[in-house]
Amino acid sequence: MQIKNRRAQEEMVGFAAIIILVAVIILIFLGFSMRNTNKEVVESYEVESYLEAVLQYTTECEDYLDHLTIKQVIFSCEQEEACQNGEDPCEILESTLGDISSAAWPYGEERPIKGYVLNITVEGRELESIFQGNQTNNRKASSQSFVKSGNQIKLFFEAYY
């Protein structure tokens, strides 16, 4: 009788050892997969939210009441109106968009973002274009369109990763 009990105990110990070995392998696998925390892709909502936020950003261009948003500066630039403080709205648009884009989308070979393009068109005519970094086959894009005085204005942003 003792020989039978001993075999059953040996089989149970062997089974437990196999379960422990499998659990350790799974933990090692999970550890390696969790270690790679670098963000590799751009999410669609990030690109869409970026364009929405850019349009609401307040610039240095002033009118008689207050500082203008990027959206209002686009209208002023398109209509060739000067800011109240004498500055050119197209120059303010270019510098502000360049600063915002480089801060929001840092790019480089060692970064997840490899480059980006931001275009503003009025009725198909390019008003402003900003391109930084490298273009790749992996990209996320979004656009915003609005109409002012019968002219369709379109912002298009594309991030390469």
LINBELRA-V689317 format. One record per residue. PHI is phi in whole degrees, -180 to 180 (999 if undefined). OMEGA is omega in whole degrees, -180 to 180 (* if undefined). NEAR is the number of other C-alpha atoms within 8 Angstrom. Layout:
PHI OMEGA NEAR
PHI OMEGA NEAR
//
This chain:
999 -177 4
-68 -179 5
-66 179 6
-63 180 7
-62 -178 8
-68 178 8
-65 179 8
-63 178 8
-66 179 8
-65 179 8
-66 179 8
-67 178 8
-65 177 8
-63 178 8
-63 178 8
-63 179 8
-64 178 8
-65 179 8
-63 179 8
-65 179 8
-62 178 8
-64 179 8
-63 179 8
-65 179 8
-63 178 8
-64 178 8
-64 178 8
-64 178 8
-60 178 8
-63 179 8
-62 179 8
-69 -179 8
-71 179 7
-78 -178 7
-66 -180 6
-80 -177 6
-100 179 5
-64 179 5
-80 -174 6
-102 -176 6
-125 176 6
-94 179 12
-86 -179 7
-59 -178 9
-64 179 6
-66 -180 8
-68 179 15
-64 180 11
-64 179 8
-60 -179 8
-63 179 13
-63 -179 9
-70 -180 8
-59 -178 10
-63 -179 9
-96 -178 9
-67 -179 8
-88 -176 8
-104 177 12
-85 179 7
-73 -177 13
-115 165 12
-112 -176 10
-68 -180 5
-104 -170 5
-160 174 6
-74 -177 10
-92 173 13
-81 178 11
-56 180 13
-59 179 9
-69 178 8
-68 176 15
-60 178 11
-61 -180 9
-64 179 13
-65 -179 13
-64 -179 9
-92 178 6
56 176 7
-94 177 9
-90 174 10
-71 179 12
-61 -180 9
-85 174 7
88 -179 6
-82 179 10
-82 -178 10
-64 179 15
-67 177 10
-68 178 8
-64 179 13
-60 -179 12
-63 -177 10
-70 -179 8
-66 178 9
-64 177 9
-63 180 9
-66 -179 8
-64 -177 9
-64 -180 9
-68 177 9
-76 -176 7
-81 -176 6
-128 177 8
-62 -173 9
-123 177 12
159 -179 10
-64 -179 7
-89 -178 4
-107 177 8
-63 180 12
-89 -179 14
-96 180 15
173 179 14
-158 177 15
-134 175 12
-130 180 11
-121 172 13
-123 179 12
-123 175 12
-122 -178 12
53 178 7
84 179 5
-93 -177 6
-72 177 9
-96 -178 9
-152 177 8
-145 178 9
-127 178 9
-131 178 8
-136 174 8
80 -177 9
-116 174 8
-88 177 8
-127 177 8
-78 179 5
-95 -177 6
-156 172 10
-129 -177 11
-139 176 11
-154 177 11
-141 176 10
-130 178 9
-124 174 8
-155 -176 7
-119 176 8
-140 -180 8
54 178 4
81 179 5
-99 177 8
-86 179 10
-112 -177 12
-129 171 12
-102 179 12
-131 179 12
-126 180 13
-136 178 12
-108 179 14
-104 180 14
-134 * 12
//
